[in-house]
Amino acid sequence: MVFRKKDSGPSSRHHAMLIVSRYQIITLKRSSPKSNVKPLYLIDLSRISMPKSGMLLLEFGRQTGVPIVEQYDTAKAPEILHTIRGQHALICLGMPDHCQLQVDVAPEAELPPKQLPPIGIAGGFIDSYRVWCNFYSEQPSEELIQYITDSVERTPYILELSYCPGIEPGTNITFSLKPVFQALRFNSYFLGLYLCDLVAKGAMELLVPCLKSNRVLTRLHLRNLVTSHLTLVGTSLAENGPNALQEIDFSGTRISEKAIRAISLSVVVKEFGLRSWKMSKCELSAKGIATLFREGFLPSPEVTLSLEELDISENKIDEEASLLLQVWISKIGKRGNLRVLNIAKTSAVLGLILPALESLVYLEELNISHSQLDLDSAQVLAKIIGLSSCFKTIDVSHCGLAPSCLSVLLAAVVKNPNLQGCKLKFAGNSLDDTSINLMIGAFTPSRCLHTLDLSHLKLGEAGMLNLFNVIVGSAPTLKSLVLIDFFSSISGHIQGARIGHALADLILQIPQLDKLDISLSKHGMFSSTGPSHVLLPFIQRMQRNETLLELVMVGNRLADQLAVNLAEMLRCNTTLISLDVDDNKITLTGFQALEYAMQRNRTLQRFVYPTMDVSRCVKSGMSTEKLSVLFGILSNIQLAVNLNQSNGEHSYLKSDDYNPPQAGHVLVYDSQQAPAPPVPTRTEQHQPMQTEQPQQYENSNSWGDASQSQTQYEDYSYNNSGYDGNYSGYEEQPAPVVDQQQWNSYQTDPAPSGGANSDLFSALASVLEDDSGSYNSYENSQWQ
């Protein structure tokens, strides 16, 4: 909008011209050279007034801090005021009231009502970002604008800049973060800010003004950052006591002792409660952890009473810090709402901490892995588990537990009738064929187990068969079984086939078992040959399985032999929903077998992209033509997976755990007068709960009928005469008594003259021959 002021007298020449643009106000005077014209920014305008008719005053300095007053004498003052007020309202959409323009006019002045346009995307954030780009003379990033537009539809209320194009420095689309954080400073739409794995320099200094002013953000994630300015972050939060932050995550970012003091102070001055506090792997010393509790959590119990999750894992905790943690837990007591406690890899003194956990009646998840847990501490923990009705996850992996300790903990879980859906993680503890019987003795029939993690156990054939047998008989509601690095001690085809078939029948006899993880870690890759003897017979037996939904076989290094066997399984299996076979040294041949198998499969809805295997193919010097074929094959596999999802995504893959952060204040209990949350009494906790019926899948053509796969429990006993396994429930012919000749198919035949891979190519050729007719029709109808 352009306003001109004429000279006094009969001359028609204009004395000055006032230009009101979208972001600026420019005054051009005929007597002043154009080079001296300095625009004034609308975002810097704080007050506009009309003290008398024909006079207009504009007061600037809200953002720059430099007060500037401009006076205009013109008969068009009401029109100019109305125009400026409308433009200022447009650029301040979504900002709080104290950011709006102050208008002072005489009571007799008649101004048209202010008309506000609809708020733009993300509560006007993009419009505000453009305003601040103009203020700082920066070019707006169209990549950032498009990214925010798309992310608002995908994850509303969350601004995650970690994956935004241009966030990395040194590219031709790199943008400045200063206008972004200024736009976020008074934005009331975004409730979560995620800045993770950033390498942009100066990001924390630019974030500080935003944290000093913003009172809407409820989630702040600053993970895996390389910065030395977390002290400024803590100081800015301390200056903004009424901030609404409920979830703070500094995991993976190094925190100095000076920074932890500033962050602790921000907890003390905070007016509203916290819900989640994560400081995992922050290189905090024991002194730093002690500072956090002594200067932060202990002086402000009214703020930490609402804390639901505390993660200080992979830091150092000595006896003093353990004692302070115990005092804090005892101080919040039964009024506390702590549900998740993670102190893994901290060297904490569990003898001091565990007794205090009895007061946390809502505790659901406890992770004390990679700590030293003796029998006395195990008995204390078992007592707490026995009195609880809330425990969902107990992780005591790699704690050096003796078999007696494991049996005490296992008995406490399975004998507690109030627990449901419990996840037990016993990985990496001292169990062998001799001591496993002590743990098996504590395994009584229970319907409370959801997940059982027995990874890295050193069991032989007899111990594995006995363990599988007791799991079948005692855990009918098991949902997930994790056996990473589990078969390292198995040698020989006959022994491996027994274990593989027994594992397949375990899955068959627990219809509710959805997930099986039989991966091999990097540590076990160079010391184990057992998986190849176990997994190949297992996959062959899984062709007709009708219960398992997810299979994870990462890192077993079985190459194309695994891929061809998986292809045969996928052609027949009608239940499997998710498959992950990355890092198995699969090459172009193996992926081609999987591609052809997916032409027949109509149920697999998630195939995890094999990043490690593809990277290995690229680094091996494969020609450009073969790489193009490889990427085409993987694209076809993903197309087939997406086609299977076209009739609706399976409920197993749907993740409904995203909860948008709550705006507003968290309920805070006063340390003296507030009533405690309702606490179940010990007698109420021990009342038996109604046993639920085992979950059955609906009978449908897509997912199979689980009820048809329920079979009689089998007794996997091992004696000197051999393996007595009765596969009575299997759809095919029951297996005869095992003899040496039965396993000839698992013996390694000498390579024929065609080369070492001729048997592999023969198997692949049979797959292509069987699929030739169906592939052509499928291609013509679906893949065009």
Helices and strands as residue ranges (DSSP letters): E 2-6, E 14-20, E 24-29, G 34-36, E 40-41, G 42-44, E 45-50, E 55-60, E 68-73, H 77-91, G 97-99, E 102-105, H 121-135, H 142-154, E 158-160, G 161-163, H 178-185, E 192-194, H 203-213, E 219-221, H 230-239, E 247-249, H 257-268, E 276-278, H 286-291, I 292-297, H 301-304, E 309-311, H 319-332, G 333-335, E 340-342, H 350-353, G 354-359, E 365-367, H 375-387, E 393-395, H 403-414, E 422-425, H 436-441, E 449-453, H 461-474, E 480-482, H 493-509, E 515-517, H 522-525, H 530-541, G 542-544, E 550-552, H 559-572, E 578-580, H 588-597, E 606-607, H 611-619, H 624-644, H 682-685, G 706-709, E 717-719, E 722-724, G 740-746, H 758-782
